[in-house]
Amino acid sequence: MGGAIRSNISESDRDRMRVTREEALALFRKMSQIRRFEERAEEAYGRGMIGGFLHLYIGEEAIAVGALAGLEPEDDVVTHYRDHGYVLARGVEPKRVMAELYGKSTGLGKGKGGSMHMADVRRHLWGGYAIVGGHVPLAAGLALANQYRNLPRVVSCFLGEGATNIGTFFSSLNIAALWKLPLIVIVENNRYGMGTAVKRASAVEETYRKASAFNIPAVRIDGNDVLAVRDAVRDMARTARAGGGPQMIEAMTYRFRGHSMGDPQRYRGREEVEAAKAADPIDRWRRTILERNLAEEEELERVTGEIETELEEAVRFAEESPAPEPGELCFDVVVEE
Ligand SMILES: Cc1ncc(C[n+]2csc(CCOP(=O)(O)OP(=O)(O)O)c2C)c(N)n1
């Protein structure tokens, strides 16, 4: 096995999990914003306002929010298609993300990308990708570019556990290890790839162990614990920036909704989903905040209210924005320097 492999954040690590009141509230705000954003998107989808695929991140918010809190704003982010959470966590205005879902010209990708392709290069968000595992080589390539140009940037690559059964995952890990690329691979293990439980698709159920084939240090953490995610990513980013090469995190979580909209979810029982909700990362963080006196109930309510207003405006903005002009179809296809 290469590097330190832990099965979880241990009690002795708890003192690492420090947080200021300001940060505690900011983490709560971000996770709540992503949750309510997606609930509003789900509702709009039901009204036929959003077309195509819509993969919700509900239940997994602590990973995007924690991970981006552990990175610098110049660190690069490459993700899969379940990607609304990362762009919101990086500070993109919800109205621009909502307008993108609506396919409007005011959207983050001018309405041409939609749900699965959220990108904002100025914020080092290199996009969501729909081909399972297809973005891992892109992340490795970006890490090579950063290393070659001597930039102190780390690349974070987010993927589902199902994608770790794909060849591109292994070839990327191999070259990243060989060339000591500044890459953090963050596997969000939500226990299902589409409708397939991990054990039915992967010979190795503990995904983090796959990294050991390439001597890549890996940890399995509680992905519903926003501070555990932040700290794991922060530690790895520090190591990667110092030339320590790639590392991997397996963040254990659960998706509360279907794989995409319209998934009948025959592969799991209602009881299982309800039981998993006991570990809801947002409820949990709210309880921690109150227990640790990091904020008062009224402050949390105020934040929740502000998010409601912000999202009401986001939906209105998306609905009132114009569709792209037909001529727009020919632009933004090829980038010429
Ligand atoms: C190469 C490829 N094969 C199959 C698909 C269809 N597909 C889309 S998502 C998905 C499941 C991926 O599961 P996982 O990587 O665990 O991510 P999750 O959706 O659970 O976040 C599949 C099989 C695809 N998009 N690309």
The ligand as a MOL file (V3000), in Angstrom:
LIG
                    3D

  0  0  0     0  0            999 V3000
M  V30 BEGIN CTAB
M  V30 COUNTS 26 27 0 0 0
M  V30 BEGIN ATOM
M  V30 1 C -18.5390 5.8940 -20.7210 0
M  V30 2 C -19.9620 5.9820 -20.2190 0
M  V30 3 N -20.6320 4.8410 -19.9340 0
M  V30 4 C -21.8930 4.8910 -19.4750 0
M  V30 5 C -22.5120 6.1100 -19.2900 0
M  V30 6 C -23.9400 6.1580 -18.7260 0
M  V30 7 N -23.8600 6.5800 -17.3040 0 CHG=1
M  V30 8 C -24.0770 7.8750 -16.9600 0
M  V30 9 S -23.8850 8.1030 -15.3260 0
M  V30 10 C -23.5180 6.5030 -15.0380 0
M  V30 11 C -23.2340 6.0140 -13.6450 0
M  V30 12 C -21.9820 6.5780 -13.0650 0
M  V30 13 O -21.9300 6.3240 -11.6730 0
M  V30 14 P -20.8950 7.0250 -10.7270 0
M  V30 15 O -19.5980 7.1900 -11.4390 0
M  V30 16 O -20.8730 6.2600 -9.4610 0
M  V30 17 O -21.4680 8.4940 -10.4970 0
M  V30 18 P -22.8480 8.9880 -9.8580 0
M  V30 19 O -23.7910 9.1810 -11.0120 0
M  V30 20 O -23.2840 7.9760 -8.8710 0
M  V30 21 O -22.5430 10.3060 -9.2200 0
M  V30 22 C -23.5590 5.7700 -16.2290 0
M  V30 23 C -23.2940 4.3240 -16.3350 0
M  V30 24 C -21.7920 7.2850 -19.6100 0
M  V30 25 N -22.3260 8.5020 -19.4590 0
M  V30 26 N -20.5140 7.1950 -20.0360 0
M  V30 END ATOM
M  V30 BEGIN BOND
M  V30 1 1 1 2
M  V30 2 1 2 3
M  V30 3 2 2 26
M  V30 4 2 3 4
M  V30 5 1 4 5
M  V30 6 1 5 6
M  V30 7 2 5 24
M  V30 8 1 6 7
M  V30 9 2 7 8
M  V30 10 1 7 22
M  V30 11 1 8 9
M  V30 12 1 9 10
M  V30 13 1 10 11
M  V30 14 2 10 22
M  V30 15 1 11 12
M  V30 16 1 12 13
M  V30 17 1 13 14
M  V30 18 2 14 15
M  V30 19 1 14 16
M  V30 20 1 14 17
M  V30 21 1 17 18
M  V30 22 2 18 19
M  V30 23 1 18 20
M  V30 24 1 18 21
M  V30 25 1 22 23
M  V30 26 1 24 25
M  V30 27 1 24 26
M  V30 END BOND
M  V30 END CTAB
M  END
